[in-house]
Amino acid sequence: MNNNSNEVFVENFTNKAGIEANILINHALMLSKAYETNSKEEVLYALDSYLKLWVEIETSVKNAKNLLPENLKSNIVKLSKFVERTVLSKGVTLSKEDVKTLVNVNMQVATGLLEQTDNYLAIEEAISLLQCTIKLSNAKETKNSSDLVSALDENLKLWVYIKTMAKKKDSKISTETKNNLIKLADYMSAKTIEVGQNLSNFDENTLEHMINTNLQVTEGLVSNRVA
């Protein structure tokens, strides 16, 4: 995610839970991208930042002034210990499955923290879009057909889900945003199917546009607007 995206997160999450969720999401992205580059320096930097983040989170959670629910605090401390053991014991020898687990830990905790905000549904969808976008981007770079099929399938299901949620009468999203999301869902579903129908010679520009659209909508959901 680019710097502008980070600014969107920071500007809109003014409470402690939201700020911590933002940091968790960004570190998950950094860790995932570092392992895709196969650069030892980037991997070490990402792991070091990731570990320091969890040490800070554990310290914050144990602070008597922390107002998060006790069950959530207890779970976060347990996860912190798990993260510390995993990173310290394996370091740069972490497998892709280990990395996936660590990324998912961040996303799950971010989701739990965001339940404390007033715009949870939109943020939940934003997190899912970020995860899906990473998979689409990785598949585009590796040109692995099975990975691309999996990423496209997830992208299609996600946009069908977003459309379903947007059409719900009890949704707290504004009418204008709902209409934009429904139109985008139809467009993205069509493009996803289009790419999937020609896996052996798919249009990279179309896939790149899909990735960028996912990122733009992620930013829009977080800031309560859809471009």
Secondary structure, DSSP 8 states (H G I E B T S, - for coil): --HHHHHHHHHH--SHHHHHHHHHHHHHHHHHHHHHHT-HHHHHHHHHHHHHHHHHHHHHHHSTT--S-HHHHHHHHHHHHHHHHHHHHHGGG--HHHHHHHHHHHHHHHHHHHTTSS-HHHHHHHHHHHHHHHHHHHHHHHT-HHHHHHHHHHHHHHHHHHHHHHH-TT--S-HHHHHHHHHHHHHHHHHHHHHHTTGGG--HHHHHHHHHHHHHHHHHHHTT---
